Amino acid sequence: MPALLSLSPYLVCRNAASALAFYQAAFGAEEIFRMTDPADGRIGHAELRIAGALVMIADEYPDFGAISPDTLGGTAVTLHLATEDADAATARAEAAGALVLRPPATQSFGERSAVLLDPYGHRWMLSQNVEALTPEEMQRRWSEQGA
């Protein structure tokens, strides 16, 4: 089996140019480059970095199977973004236009986390590690909550 080198999300958005601006304002994304379709001005491919991770983005191209969560009616994927301060990161994203689905709260598994929906239909979990726990302790706590 050939070596696998990296994994990066590829987000499809309606109005990818606006989405790039949102990700810069909400998450401090750094745009690396973009390629614009000469026929209609859509972004055919762009790359940015969020917290050191490569994220690719494009406008919808239904003929190539590139369809946004808006067109699909939602997403089953959540992007997890580790932060130093989940409350501040949530406030920044909300100010940029994200919808807070679940406000920041400290969880039994040792993270303070919030869940957001960006204006382009992508769901994000912003988290902050507040307690170092073993997997066994996380399971014990979860089991006690369900009992």
DARABEL-V55455 format. One record per residue. N is the residue number from 1. D_CENTER is the distance of its C-alpha to the mean C-alpha in Angstrom with 2 decimals. Layout:
n=<N | N>
d_center=<D_CENTER | D_CENTER>
This chain:
n=<1 | 2 | 3 | 4 | 5 | 6 | 7 | 8 | 9 | 10 | 11 | 12 | 13 | 14 | 15 | 16 | 17 | 18 | 19 | 20 | 21 | 22 | 23 | 24 | 25 | 26 | 27 | 28 | 29 | 30 | 31 | 32 | 33 | 34 | 35 | 36 | 37 | 38 | 39 | 40 | 41 | 42 | 43 | 44 | 45 | 46 | 47 | 48 | 49 | 50 | 51 | 52 | 53 | 54 | 55 | 56 | 57 | 58 | 59 | 60 | 61 | 62 | 63 | 64 | 65 | 66 | 67 | 68 | 69 | 70 | 71 | 72 | 73 | 74 | 75 | 76 | 77 | 78 | 79 | 80 | 81 | 82 | 83 | 84 | 85 | 86 | 87 | 88 | 89 | 90 | 91 | 92 | 93 | 94 | 95 | 96 | 97 | 98 | 99 | 100 | 101 | 102 | 103 | 104 | 105 | 106 | 107 | 108 | 109 | 110 | 111 | 112 | 113 | 114 | 115 | 116 | 117 | 118 | 119 | 120 | 121 | 122 | 123 | 124 | 125 | 126 | 127 | 128 | 129 | 130 | 131 | 132 | 133 | 134 | 135 | 136 | 137 | 138 | 139 | 140 | 141 | 142 | 143 | 144 | 145 | 146 | 147>
d_center=<29.90 | 28.38 | 26.14 | 22.39 | 20.93 | 17.13 | 14.02 | 11.21 | 8.68 | 10.41 | 8.99 | 11.98 | 12.42 | 15.61 | 16.57 | 14.35 | 16.37 | 15.38 | 11.64 | 12.30 | 14.17 | 11.60 | 9.01 | 12.24 | 13.36 | 10.43 | 9.12 | 12.26 | 11.13 | 14.33 | 15.29 | 17.36 | 18.93 | 18.97 | 21.49 | 22.77 | 24.71 | 28.30 | 29.26 | 27.01 | 24.65 | 21.39 | 18.91 | 19.64 | 17.39 | 15.60 | 14.08 | 12.34 | 11.66 | 9.11 | 10.96 | 13.15 | 10.89 | 11.57 | 9.17 | 11.42 | 11.62 | 14.64 | 16.39 | 17.65 | 20.59 | 21.85 | 24.81 | 22.65 | 20.51 | 17.45 | 16.60 | 13.79 | 12.68 | 15.12 | 17.89 | 17.21 | 17.18 | 13.79 | 11.41 | 12.13 | 8.89 | 6.49 | 3.76 | 6.06 | 6.52 | 10.32 | 12.17 | 15.90 | 16.01 | 13.68 | 15.99 | 16.02 | 12.28 | 12.08 | 15.13 | 13.92 | 10.85 | 13.38 | 15.94 | 13.93 | 13.70 | 10.95 | 12.68 | 12.95 | 13.43 | 14.51 | 15.68 | 15.69 | 18.24 | 19.68 | 19.43 | 22.28 | 20.41 | 20.37 | 17.03 | 16.45 | 13.23 | 11.83 | 9.74 | 8.60 | 8.62 | 8.07 | 11.40 | 10.63 | 10.04 | 6.41 | 5.95 | 4.17 | 6.99 | 8.37 | 11.45 | 14.69 | 17.38 | 20.55 | 22.84 | 23.47 | 24.40 | 25.69 | 24.39 | 27.77 | 27.40 | 24.01 | 25.72 | 28.79 | 27.02 | 25.14 | 28.47 | 30.26 | 27.91 | 28.55 | 32.29>
